[in-house]
Amino acid sequence: MTIIHLAIFGIGNVGSTLIKQINILKSDLLKRQNIELNIPVITNSKLAFYAEALDCN
């Protein structure tokens, strides 16, 4: 399995649409392509959200 961690910079229209699309396609990518997408960081110029635990091994 391939795991891809994405950091999203910008949570406006484009960033939020991208996050929604990733959430919709996430299970399909895992089943068909054996790719797991994770979004451990979502940030803009004033605020940042981090995943509680990120296993980088």
Contacts in CASP RR format, 6 or more apart in sequence:
PFRMAT RR
TARGET T0000
AUTHOR 0000-0000-0000
METHOD contacts of the structure
MODEL  1
MTIIHLAIFGIGNVGSTLIKQINILKSDLLKRQNIELNIPVITNSKLAFY
AEALDCN
1 30 0 8 1.000
1 34 0 8 1.000
1 35 0 8 1.000
1 36 0 8 1.000
2 33 0 8 1.000
2 34 0 8 1.000
2 35 0 8 1.000
2 36 0 8 1.000
3 35 0 8 1.000
3 36 0 8 1.000
3 38 0 8 1.000
4 35 0 8 1.000
4 36 0 8 1.000
4 37 0 8 1.000
4 38 0 8 1.000
5 38 0 8 1.000
5 39 0 8 1.000
5 40 0 8 1.000
5 54 0 8 1.000
6 22 0 8 1.000
6 37 0 8 1.000
6 38 0 8 1.000
6 39 0 8 1.000
6 40 0 8 1.000
7 39 0 8 1.000
7 40 0 8 1.000
7 41 0 8 1.000
7 42 0 8 1.000
7 43 0 8 1.000
8 15 0 8 1.000
8 18 0 8 1.000
8 19 0 8 1.000
8 39 0 8 1.000
8 41 0 8 1.000
8 42 0 8 1.000
8 43 0 8 1.000
9 43 0 8 1.000
9 44 0 8 1.000
10 42 0 8 1.000
10 43 0 8 1.000
10 44 0 8 1.000
11 19 0 8 1.000
11 42 0 8 1.000
11 43 0 8 1.000
11 44 0 8 1.000
11 47 0 8 1.000
12 44 0 8 1.000
19 39 0 8 1.000
19 42 0 8 1.000
22 37 0 8 1.000
22 39 0 8 1.000
25 37 0 8 1.000
26 36 0 8 1.000
26 37 0 8 1.000
29 35 0 8 1.000
29 36 0 8 1.000
29 37 0 8 1.000
30 36 0 8 1.000
38 51 0 8 1.000
38 54 0 8 1.000
39 51 0 8 1.000
40 50 0 8 1.000
40 51 0 8 1.000
40 54 0 8 1.000
41 48 0 8 1.000
41 49 0 8 1.000
41 50 0 8 1.000
41 51 0 8 1.000
42 48 0 8 1.000
42 49 0 8 1.000
43 49 0 8 1.000
END
